[in-house]
Amino acid sequence: MTAALRRTISQLFPGKPTFTEADVPSQNGRVFIVTGGNAGLGYHICKILYSKGGTVYMLSRTESKALEAIKSIKFEFPNSSGDVKYIHLDLSDMTTIKPAVEAFAKQESKLDVLFNNAGIGAAPEGTETKQGYEVIMGTDAIAPFLLTQLLLPNLQTAAKTAPKDSVRVVWTGSPIIEDTYCPPGGLLVSHLSSPPRDNFVNYALSKTANWYLASELHHRVKSDGIVSICQNPGNLKTAVWDPAPWIVRNMMRITMHPPVYGAYTNLWAGVSSSVTLADGGRYAVPWGAWHPNPREDLLNALKSEKERGSGEAAKVWDWLENETKKWA
């Protein structure tokens, strides 16, 4: 069995969760943002944080679906001291990101944890965002990059008074980065400007981008006390793969797990006391553990050229920073 296959199998069948809602401490007085929180694992993240007293902002595209989700969450936990609120955000349209951040800033000065959760897994070939980016990369990585950049002042404000290591940015990876769909050497800047014509490759590259961004953000904000990490929430029964061909969906079902399990991975990354600033830039796997043996070529991409790495993560960051400044 190859190392790549062993890595993939271990993440597709990780056993029973060891960090659940029972392990999440009180979140009274803490503020969270969860993108795509109205459905799937994002819904469970919102629900669990709210049940523990957190103030949760659900950033979603469709208001009616978000409000229905919020109604359901509040009905289930009528005695919570927390709150759940909706803000419009469409990650396929960069012009919605700054208004979303401004709407949040009108209500809160600090942000304790940002969960960059929302994403898509498949789309008709050639589909683009409103600004012309390949839709998977645009939705899963480019837009979350800008959102995170614009929310940094709120994270920095929280870090000044919050308990040590508790202010975090949680990015979303996938088991697909272990696969051959993620090419040798990982994501290159050329993939951003000239995306492949393959949905699975684009999905793998978008999730690799998120690990790059988690690592690069770590280097830039660790002096502020902000923890930035990437996690693979697991292969889950959510709507992310609905656009994929039915035969692909049926084949994947045997490896899929309940959406709440993905929330457990996120919550371990976002609120577990076992995660510290020293873990910044690392990659977590289901259902809350550090990847034991990541791909060497991806680790090499995270290293700067001075560290004898390829420096691709920094190059991707620079490309995105220049590309998105028009919407900042």
VOVO-868220 format. One record per residue (C-alpha): z, x, y; residue number from 0. Coordinates in nm, 2 decimals, m for minus. Example, Ala and Ser with C-alpha at 12.3 -4.5 7.8 and 13.67 -1.06 7.14 Angstrom:
2
<zz:0.78 xx:1.23 yy:m0.45 zanu:0>
<zz:0.71 xx:1.37 yy:m0.11 zanu:1>
***
This chain:
328
<zz:0.00 xx:0.00 yy:0.00 zanu:0>
<zz:m0.10 xx:0.14 yy:0.34 zanu:1>
<zz:0.16 xx:0.19 yy:0.62 zanu:2>
<zz:m0.03 xx:m0.07 yy:0.83 zanu:3>
<zz:m0.01 xx:m0.33 yy:0.55 zanu:4>
<zz:0.36 xx:m0.26 yy:0.50 zanu:5>
<zz:0.43 xx:m0.31 yy:0.87 zanu:6>
<zz:0.23 xx:m0.63 yy:0.88 zanu:7>
<zz:0.40 xx:m0.78 yy:0.57 zanu:8>
<zz:0.75 xx:m0.69 yy:0.68 zanu:9>
<zz:0.69 xx:m0.88 yy:1.01 zanu:10>
<zz:0.52 xx:m1.18 yy:0.85 zanu:11>
<zz:0.81 xx:m1.22 yy:0.60 zanu:12>
<zz:1.12 xx:m1.09 yy:0.78 zanu:13>
<zz:1.38 xx:m1.30 yy:0.59 zanu:14>
<zz:1.65 xx:m1.52 yy:0.74 zanu:15>
<zz:1.74 xx:m1.50 yy:1.11 zanu:16>
<zz:2.06 xx:m1.31 yy:1.18 zanu:17>
<zz:2.08 xx:m1.40 yy:1.55 zanu:18>
<zz:2.07 xx:m1.78 yy:1.63 zanu:19>
<zz:2.20 xx:m2.02 yy:1.89 zanu:20>
<zz:2.55 xx:m1.97 yy:1.75 zanu:21>
<zz:2.54 xx:m1.61 yy:1.86 zanu:22>
<zz:2.42 xx:m1.69 yy:2.22 zanu:23>
<zz:2.73 xx:m1.66 yy:2.45 zanu:24>
<zz:2.79 xx:m1.88 yy:2.75 zanu:25>
<zz:2.52 xx:m1.85 yy:3.01 zanu:26>
<zz:2.70 xx:m2.02 yy:3.30 zanu:27>
<zz:2.59 xx:m1.90 yy:3.63 zanu:28>
<zz:2.28 xx:m1.72 yy:3.50 zanu:29>
<zz:1.92 xx:m1.80 yy:3.60 zanu:30>
<zz:1.62 xx:m1.78 yy:3.37 zanu:31>
<zz:1.24 xx:m1.83 yy:3.38 zanu:32>
<zz:1.05 xx:m1.92 yy:3.07 zanu:33>
<zz:0.68 xx:m1.95 yy:3.10 zanu:34>
<zz:0.52 xx:m2.21 yy:2.87 zanu:35>
<zz:0.87 xx:m2.36 yy:2.81 zanu:36>
<zz:0.76 xx:m2.72 yy:2.74 zanu:37>
<zz:0.65 xx:m2.67 yy:2.38 zanu:38>
<zz:0.68 xx:m2.44 yy:2.08 zanu:39>
<zz:0.92 xx:m2.16 yy:2.08 zanu:40>
<zz:0.94 xx:m2.17 yy:2.46 zanu:41>
<zz:1.09 xx:m2.52 yy:2.44 zanu:42>
<zz:1.36 xx:m2.39 yy:2.20 zanu:43>
<zz:1.44 xx:m2.10 yy:2.44 zanu:44>
<zz:1.49 xx:m2.34 yy:2.72 zanu:45>
<zz:1.69 xx:m2.58 yy:2.51 zanu:46>
<zz:1.93 xx:m2.31 yy:2.38 zanu:47>
<zz:1.98 xx:m2.15 yy:2.72 zanu:48>
<zz:2.05 xx:m2.49 yy:2.88 zanu:49>
<zz:2.29 xx:m2.58 yy:2.61 zanu:50>
<zz:2.49 xx:m2.27 yy:2.69 zanu:51>
<zz:2.51 xx:m2.36 yy:3.06 zanu:52>
<zz:2.21 xx:m2.16 yy:3.20 zanu:53>
<zz:1.99 xx:m2.27 yy:3.48 zanu:54>
<zz:1.64 xx:m2.26 yy:3.33 zanu:55>
<zz:1.31 xx:m2.28 yy:3.52 zanu:56>
<zz:1.03 xx:m2.40 yy:3.30 zanu:57>
<zz:0.70 xx:m2.27 yy:3.43 zanu:58>
<zz:0.42 xx:m2.47 yy:3.28 zanu:59>
<zz:0.07 xx:m2.59 yy:3.35 zanu:60>
<zz:0.11 xx:m2.97 yy:3.29 zanu:61>
<zz:0.38 xx:m3.14 yy:3.49 zanu:62>
<zz:0.40 xx:m3.46 yy:3.27 zanu:63>
<zz:0.45 xx:m3.25 yy:2.95 zanu:64>
<zz:0.71 xx:m3.03 yy:3.12 zanu:65>
<zz:0.91 xx:m3.33 yy:3.26 zanu:66>
<zz:0.91 xx:m3.50 yy:2.92 zanu:67>
<zz:1.04 xx:m3.18 yy:2.76 zanu:68>
<zz:1.31 xx:m3.15 yy:3.02 zanu:69>
<zz:1.41 xx:m3.51 yy:2.97 zanu:70>
<zz:1.44 xx:m3.45 yy:2.59 zanu:71>
<zz:1.65 xx:m3.13 yy:2.64 zanu:72>
<zz:1.89 xx:m3.30 yy:2.88 zanu:73>
<zz:1.92 xx:m3.60 yy:2.65 zanu:74>
<zz:2.01 xx:m3.38 yy:2.36 zanu:75>
<zz:2.28 xx:m3.19 yy:2.56 zanu:76>
<zz:2.42 xx:m3.44 yy:2.81 zanu:77>
<zz:2.74 xx:m3.24 yy:2.87 zanu:78>
<zz:2.57 xx:m2.91 yy:2.96 zanu:79>
<zz:2.68 xx:m2.75 yy:3.29 zanu:80>
<zz:2.33 xx:m2.60 yy:3.32 zanu:81>
<zz:2.00 xx:m2.73 yy:3.45 zanu:82>
<zz:1.64 xx:m2.73 yy:3.36 zanu:83>
<zz:1.37 xx:m2.75 yy:3.63 zanu:84>
<zz:0.99 xx:m2.75 yy:3.64 zanu:85>
<zz:0.76 xx:m2.53 yy:3.84 zanu:86>
<zz:0.38 xx:m2.55 yy:3.81 zanu:87>
<zz:0.21 xx:m2.24 yy:3.68 zanu:88>
<zz:m0.13 xx:m2.20 yy:3.52 zanu:89>
<zz:m0.18 xx:m1.85 yy:3.38 zanu:90>
<zz:m0.55 xx:m1.90 yy:3.37 zanu:91>
<zz:m0.56 xx:m1.93 yy:3.75 zanu:92>
<zz:m0.42 xx:m1.64 yy:3.94 zanu:93>
<zz:m0.40 xx:m1.85 yy:4.26 zanu:94>
<zz:m0.11 xx:m2.05 yy:4.11 zanu:95>
<zz:0.12 xx:m1.75 yy:4.05 zanu:96>
<zz:0.23 xx:m1.67 yy:4.41 zanu:97>
<zz:0.31 xx:m2.04 yy:4.49 zanu:98>
<zz:0.51 xx:m2.06 yy:4.17 zanu:99>
<zz:0.72 xx:m1.76 yy:4.27 zanu:100>
<zz:0.76 xx:m1.90 yy:4.62 zanu:101>
<zz:0.88 xx:m2.23 yy:4.48 zanu:102>
<zz:1.13 xx:m2.05 yy:4.27 zanu:103>
<zz:1.25 xx:m1.83 yy:4.56 zanu:104>
<zz:1.32 xx:m2.14 yy:4.77 zanu:105>
<zz:1.58 xx:m2.24 yy:4.51 zanu:106>
<zz:1.72 xx:m1.91 yy:4.38 zanu:107>
<zz:1.77 xx:m1.56 yy:4.52 zanu:108>
<zz:1.83 xx:m1.40 yy:4.18 zanu:109>
<zz:1.67 xx:m1.40 yy:3.84 zanu:110>
<zz:1.87 xx:m1.28 yy:3.54 zanu:111>
<zz:1.60 xx:m1.29 yy:3.27 zanu:112>
<zz:1.22 xx:m1.35 yy:3.28 zanu:113>
<zz:1.07 xx:m1.45 yy:2.95 zanu:114>
<zz:0.69 xx:m1.39 yy:2.96 zanu:115>
<zz:0.65 xx:m1.63 yy:2.67 zanu:116>
<zz:0.33 xx:m1.84 yy:2.74 zanu:117>
<zz:0.00 xx:m1.74 yy:2.59 zanu:118>
<zz:m0.30 xx:m1.85 yy:2.39 zanu:119>
<zz:m0.42 xx:m1.72 yy:2.06 zanu:120>
<zz:m0.79 xx:m1.83 yy:2.05 zanu:121>
<zz:m1.06 xx:m1.98 yy:2.27 zanu:122>
<zz:m1.43 xx:m2.05 yy:2.24 zanu:123>
<zz:m1.62 xx:m1.72 yy:2.27 zanu:124>
<zz:m1.71 xx:m1.63 yy:2.62 zanu:125>
<zz:m1.43 xx:m1.84 yy:2.78 zanu:126>
<zz:m1.30 xx:m1.70 yy:3.11 zanu:127>
<zz:m1.01 xx:m1.77 yy:3.34 zanu:128>
<zz:m1.08 xx:m1.92 yy:3.68 zanu:129>
<zz:m1.12 xx:m1.57 yy:3.82 zanu:130>
<zz:m1.36 xx:m1.46 yy:3.55 zanu:131>
<zz:m1.13 xx:m1.26 yy:3.32 zanu:132>
<zz:m1.17 xx:m1.29 yy:2.94 zanu:133>
<zz:m0.94 xx:m1.59 yy:2.89 zanu:134>
<zz:m0.70 xx:m1.44 yy:2.63 zanu:135>
<zz:m0.64 xx:m1.12 yy:2.82 zanu:136>
<zz:m0.62 xx:m1.30 yy:3.15 zanu:137>
<zz:m0.37 xx:m1.56 yy:3.03 zanu:138>
<zz:m0.16 xx:m1.34 yy:2.80 zanu:139>
<zz:m0.13 xx:m1.02 yy:3.00 zanu:140>
<zz:m0.31 xx:m1.01 yy:3.34 zanu:141>
<zz:m0.14 xx:m1.31 yy:3.49 zanu:142>
<zz:0.21 xx:m1.23 yy:3.34 zanu:143>
<zz:0.18 xx:m0.88 yy:3.50 zanu:144>
<zz:0.13 xx:m1.03 yy:3.85 zanu:145>
<zz:0.41 xx:m1.29 yy:3.79 zanu:146>
<zz:0.65 xx:m1.01 yy:3.69 zanu:147>
<zz:0.55 xx:m0.80 yy:3.99 zanu:148>
<zz:0.62 xx:m1.09 yy:4.23 zanu:149>
<zz:0.95 xx:m1.17 yy:4.07 zanu:150>
<zz:1.09 xx:m0.81 yy:4.08 zanu:151>
<zz:1.29 xx:m0.87 yy:4.41 zanu:152>
<zz:1.47 xx:m1.15 yy:4.24 zanu:153>
<zz:1.54 xx:m0.94 yy:3.93 zanu:154>
<zz:1.66 xx:m0.65 yy:4.15 zanu:155>
<zz:1.89 xx:m0.89 yy:4.34 zanu:156>
<zz:2.05 xx:m1.01 yy:4.01 zanu:157>
<zz:2.09 xx:m0.65 yy:3.88 zanu:158>
<zz:2.31 xx:m0.56 yy:4.18 zanu:159>
<zz:2.59 xx:m0.79 yy:4.07 zanu:160>
<zz:2.52 xx:m0.88 yy:3.71 zanu:161>
<zz:2.69 xx:m0.72 yy:3.41 zanu:162>
<zz:2.54 xx:m0.39 yy:3.30 zanu:163>
<zz:2.21 xx:m0.42 yy:3.10 zanu:164>
<zz:2.20 xx:m0.80 yy:3.13 zanu:165>
<zz:1.90 xx:m0.83 yy:3.36 zanu:166>
<zz:1.58 xx:m0.82 yy:3.16 zanu:167>
<zz:1.21 xx:m0.88 yy:3.13 zanu:168>
<zz:1.10 xx:m0.99 yy:2.79 zanu:169>
<zz:0.73 xx:m0.95 yy:2.71 zanu:170>
<zz:0.55 xx:m1.10 yy:2.41 zanu:171>
<zz:0.38 xx:m0.91 yy:2.13 zanu:172>
<zz:0.24 xx:m1.02 yy:1.80 zanu:173>
<zz:0.21 xx:m0.89 yy:1.44 zanu:174>
<zz:m0.16 xx:m0.86 yy:1.50 zanu:175>
<zz:m0.11 xx:m0.53 yy:1.68 zanu:176>
<zz:m0.04 xx:m0.38 yy:1.34 zanu:177>
<zz:m0.38 xx:m0.50 yy:1.21 zanu:178>
<zz:m0.72 xx:m0.34 yy:1.23 zanu:179>
<zz:m0.80 xx:m0.59 yy:1.50 zanu:180>
<zz:m0.62 xx:m0.36 yy:1.73 zanu:181>
<zz:m0.86 xx:m0.06 yy:1.73 zanu:182>
<zz:m0.75 xx:0.30 yy:1.69 zanu:183>
<zz:m0.60 xx:0.43 yy:2.01 zanu:184>
<zz:m0.50 xx:0.08 yy:2.11 zanu:185>
<zz:m0.60 xx:m0.08 yy:2.44 zanu:186>
<zz:m0.82 xx:0.11 yy:2.67 zanu:187>
<zz:m0.90 xx:0.04 yy:3.04 zanu:188>
<zz:m1.26 xx:m0.01 yy:2.94 zanu:189>
<zz:m1.15 xx:m0.31 yy:2.73 zanu:190>
<zz:m1.03 xx:m0.48 yy:3.05 zanu:191>
<zz:m1.35 xx:m0.44 yy:3.23 zanu:192>
<zz:m1.58 xx:m0.49 yy:2.93 zanu:193>
<zz:m1.39 xx:m0.71 yy:2.68 zanu:194>
<zz:m1.50 xx:m0.73 yy:2.31 zanu:195>
<zz:m1.68 xx:m1.04 yy:2.19 zanu:196>
<zz:m1.42 xx:m1.11 yy:1.92 zanu:197>
<zz:m1.12 xx:m1.35 yy:1.97 zanu:198>
<zz:m0.90 xx:m1.17 yy:1.73 zanu:199>
<zz:m0.96 xx:m0.83 yy:1.89 zanu:200>
<zz:m0.90 xx:m0.97 yy:2.23 zanu:201>
<zz:m0.58 xx:m1.13 yy:2.12 zanu:202>
<zz:m0.46 xx:m0.81 yy:1.96 zanu:203>
<zz:m0.55 xx:m0.61 yy:2.28 zanu:204>
<zz:m0.37 xx:m0.86 yy:2.50 zanu:205>
<zz:m0.05 xx:m0.83 yy:2.30 zanu:206>
<zz:m0.08 xx:m0.45 yy:2.30 zanu:207>
<zz:m0.12 xx:m0.47 yy:2.68 zanu:208>
<zz:0.22 xx:m0.64 yy:2.69 zanu:209>
<zz:0.39 xx:m0.36 yy:2.51 zanu:210>
<zz:0.22 xx:m0.11 yy:2.75 zanu:211>
<zz:0.35 xx:m0.32 yy:3.04 zanu:212>
<zz:0.70 xx:m0.34 yy:2.90 zanu:213>
<zz:0.71 xx:0.03 yy:2.87 zanu:214>
<zz:0.56 xx:0.11 yy:3.21 zanu:215>
<zz:0.78 xx:m0.14 yy:3.38 zanu:216>
<zz:1.08 xx:0.03 yy:3.22 zanu:217>
<zz:0.99 xx:0.36 yy:3.38 zanu:218>
<zz:0.96 xx:0.19 yy:3.72 zanu:219>
<zz:1.27 xx:m0.03 yy:3.72 zanu:220>
<zz:1.53 xx:0.15 yy:3.50 zanu:221>
<zz:1.69 xx:0.30 yy:3.81 zanu:222>
<zz:1.76 xx:m0.07 yy:3.92 zanu:223>
<zz:1.93 xx:m0.14 yy:3.59 zanu:224>
<zz:1.66 xx:m0.38 yy:3.47 zanu:225>
<zz:1.58 xx:m0.37 yy:3.10 zanu:226>
<zz:1.21 xx:m0.43 yy:3.01 zanu:227>
<zz:1.12 xx:m0.47 yy:2.64 zanu:228>
<zz:0.85 xx:m0.62 yy:2.42 zanu:229>
<zz:0.91 xx:m0.84 yy:2.12 zanu:230>
<zz:0.70 xx:m0.99 yy:1.84 zanu:231>
<zz:0.85 xx:m1.34 yy:1.80 zanu:232>
<zz:0.69 xx:m1.38 yy:1.46 zanu:233>
<zz:0.41 xx:m1.58 yy:1.32 zanu:234>
<zz:0.51 xx:m1.94 yy:1.41 zanu:235>
<zz:0.39 xx:m2.29 yy:1.36 zanu:236>
<zz:0.30 xx:m2.36 yy:1.72 zanu:237>
<zz:0.00 xx:m2.49 yy:1.91 zanu:238>
<zz:m0.11 xx:m2.14 yy:2.01 zanu:239>
<zz:m0.37 xx:m2.13 yy:1.73 zanu:240>
<zz:m0.49 xx:m2.48 yy:1.77 zanu:241>
<zz:m0.83 xx:m2.37 yy:1.91 zanu:242>
<zz:m0.89 xx:m2.14 yy:1.60 zanu:243>
<zz:m1.12 xx:m2.26 yy:1.32 zanu:244>
<zz:m0.95 xx:m2.49 yy:1.08 zanu:245>
<zz:m1.00 xx:m2.25 yy:0.79 zanu:246>
<zz:m0.82 xx:m1.98 yy:0.98 zanu:247>
<zz:m0.53 xx:m2.21 yy:1.07 zanu:248>
<zz:m0.49 xx:m2.32 yy:0.70 zanu:249>
<zz:m0.49 xx:m1.96 yy:0.58 zanu:250>
<zz:m0.23 xx:m1.86 yy:0.83 zanu:251>
<zz:0.01 xx:m2.15 yy:0.75 zanu:252>
<zz:0.15 xx:m1.97 yy:0.45 zanu:253>
<zz:0.29 xx:m1.70 yy:0.68 zanu:254>
<zz:0.42 xx:m1.93 yy:0.95 zanu:255>
<zz:0.78 xx:m2.00 yy:1.04 zanu:256>
<zz:0.96 xx:m2.27 yy:1.25 zanu:257>
<zz:0.91 xx:m2.22 yy:1.62 zanu:258>
<zz:1.29 xx:m2.20 yy:1.68 zanu:259>
<zz:1.28 xx:m1.87 yy:1.48 zanu:260>
<zz:1.06 xx:m1.72 yy:1.75 zanu:261>
<zz:1.32 xx:m1.84 yy:2.01 zanu:262>
<zz:1.58 xx:m1.64 yy:1.82 zanu:263>
<zz:1.38 xx:m1.32 yy:1.85 zanu:264>
<zz:1.33 xx:m1.38 yy:2.22 zanu:265>
<zz:1.70 xx:m1.46 yy:2.28 zanu:266>
<zz:1.81 xx:m1.15 yy:2.09 zanu:267>
<zz:1.59 xx:m0.95 yy:2.32 zanu:268>
<zz:1.69 xx:m1.15 yy:2.63 zanu:269>
<zz:2.07 xx:m1.20 yy:2.60 zanu:270>
<zz:2.21 xx:m1.00 yy:2.30 zanu:271>
<zz:2.47 xx:m0.74 yy:2.40 zanu:272>
<zz:2.32 xx:m0.50 yy:2.15 zanu:273>
<zz:2.02 xx:m0.44 yy:2.37 zanu:274>
<zz:2.08 xx:m0.19 yy:2.65 zanu:275>
<zz:1.89 xx:m0.01 yy:2.92 zanu:276>
<zz:1.84 xx:0.28 yy:2.68 zanu:277>
<zz:1.62 xx:0.05 yy:2.48 zanu:278>
<zz:1.38 xx:0.00 yy:2.77 zanu:279>
<zz:1.02 xx:0.00 yy:2.66 zanu:280>
<zz:1.10 xx:m0.05 yy:2.29 zanu:281>
<zz:0.93 xx:m0.31 yy:2.06 zanu:282>
<zz:1.14 xx:m0.57 yy:1.87 zanu:283>
<zz:1.04 xx:m0.75 yy:1.56 zanu:284>
<zz:1.15 xx:m1.08 yy:1.39 zanu:285>
<zz:1.42 xx:m1.21 yy:1.41 zanu:286>
<zz:1.58 xx:m0.96 yy:1.64 zanu:287>
<zz:1.56 xx:m0.59 yy:1.54 zanu:288>
<zz:1.38 xx:m0.28 yy:1.66 zanu:289>
<zz:1.05 xx:m0.19 yy:1.50 zanu:290>
<zz:1.13 xx:0.08 yy:1.24 zanu:291>
<zz:0.79 xx:0.25 yy:1.23 zanu:292>
<zz:0.55 xx:0.15 yy:1.51 zanu:293>
<zz:0.19 xx:0.28 yy:1.50 zanu:294>
<zz:0.17 xx:0.64 yy:1.61 zanu:295>
<zz:m0.14 xx:0.58 yy:1.82 zanu:296>
<zz:0.03 xx:0.31 yy:2.02 zanu:297>
<zz:0.34 xx:0.52 yy:2.07 zanu:298>
<zz:0.10 xx:0.80 yy:2.19 zanu:299>
<zz:m0.06 xx:0.55 yy:2.44 zanu:300>
<zz:0.28 xx:0.49 yy:2.59 zanu:301>
<zz:0.34 xx:0.86 yy:2.66 zanu:302>
<zz:0.20 xx:1.02 yy:2.98 zanu:303>
<zz:m0.05 xx:1.30 yy:2.96 zanu:304>
<zz:0.24 xx:1.53 yy:3.07 zanu:305>
<zz:0.42 xx:1.42 yy:2.76 zanu:306>
<zz:0.11 xx:1.50 yy:2.56 zanu:307>
<zz:0.02 xx:1.14 yy:2.52 zanu:308>
<zz:m0.30 xx:0.96 yy:2.61 zanu:309>
<zz:m0.15 xx:0.80 yy:2.91 zanu:310>
<zz:m0.34 xx:0.48 yy:2.84 zanu:311>
<zz:m0.04 xx:0.25 yy:2.92 zanu:312>
<zz:m0.01 xx:0.40 yy:3.27 zanu:313>
<zz:m0.39 xx:0.37 yy:3.32 zanu:314>
<zz:m0.38 xx:0.00 yy:3.22 zanu:315>
<zz:m0.09 xx:m0.06 yy:3.46 zanu:316>
<zz:m0.28 xx:0.11 yy:3.75 zanu:317>
<zz:m0.59 xx:m0.10 yy:3.67 zanu:318>
<zz:m0.39 xx:m0.42 yy:3.67 zanu:319>
<zz:m0.20 xx:m0.33 yy:3.99 zanu:320>
<zz:m0.53 xx:m0.27 yy:4.18 zanu:321>
<zz:m0.70 xx:m0.58 yy:4.02 zanu:322>
<zz:m0.42 xx:m0.83 yy:4.10 zanu:323>
<zz:m0.32 xx:m0.71 yy:4.45 zanu:324>
<zz:m0.55 xx:m0.97 yy:4.61 zanu:325>
<zz:m0.33 xx:m1.25 yy:4.48 zanu:326>
<zz:0.01 xx:m1.08 yy:4.55 zanu:327>
***
